[in-house]
């Protein structure tokens, strides 16, 4: 006779409800707050705090951290292309959602003790919801339309302006320094240098190898390098210009699999010979 004791059945269900939601991840941002969030604020926060290590767009390279395309709904630490996950991340049992991402950026070490993502400080509270909203819009997780402000470029620069004006730090960094590659195939490891030129060409320190680059309407930077003295003899790679918004020098800044059987480590070193 279940109807005679409604209180009892509610109480019996309570432990189940509590078990279903890990306490720390329970406080996710409300859907409406994500929809209403300031896109530009989220973008700026992501560029300043995350983009040195993560790309968002589909098929973009892994940097120091994994590409985050379609991360929502995926288990932590399972992305196949990225082999640098810590055991802590892989064994965390977390599935990414607005709530778990909120918990992670609020306290990366507290939420997943022992993970290897080093950020100098938690994301400030005021930036969290805009950042999650921005990440969802850019990783194919938002079921609401892109805000009009997404089309607006960085303040004060016209959307149609050349890349050199819209992304001056990226431009100066790539066009005046050396890009260093370490390509690893089953047979060998091969290191060479490339020099991106403002006219769309790419030179290298090798006898024949050269290439070209192009930036498309959605600010994806794509380039090809060919006639390499190894097999495969060429590769193509694309990444969002925004991923290079913060100029950094390191011989190994990003990692990707640009061709079958080839792993690439890319980095930027100071100046050109
Ligand atoms: C210094 C480089 C670096 C920065 C900056 C950085 N991350 Fe990470 N991120 C990593 C690394 C490395 C991992 C893998 C950590 C591990 O496996 O323990 C990671 C993992 C992640 C994951 C888990 C991905 C998955 O597939 O499970 C998410 C989500 C994430 N980062 C989001 C962010 C956000 C949001 C920011 C900005 C607030 C940020 N990261 C800043 C390096 C970075």
Boltz pocket constraint, residues with backbone or C-beta under 6 A from the ligand:
constraints:
  - pocket:
      binder: B
      contacts: [[A, 45], [A, 46], [A, 49], [A, 50], [A, 51], [A, 52], [A, 53], [A, 54], [A, 64], [A, 65], [A, 66], [A, 67], [A, 68], [A, 71], [A, 75], [A, 76], [A, 77], [A, 78], [A, 79], [A, 84], [A, 85], [A, 86], [A, 87], [A, 88], [A, 89], [A, 90], [A, 96], [A, 101], [A, 105], [A, 114], [A, 115], [A, 116], [A, 117], [A, 118], [A, 119], [A, 123]]
      max_distance: 6.0
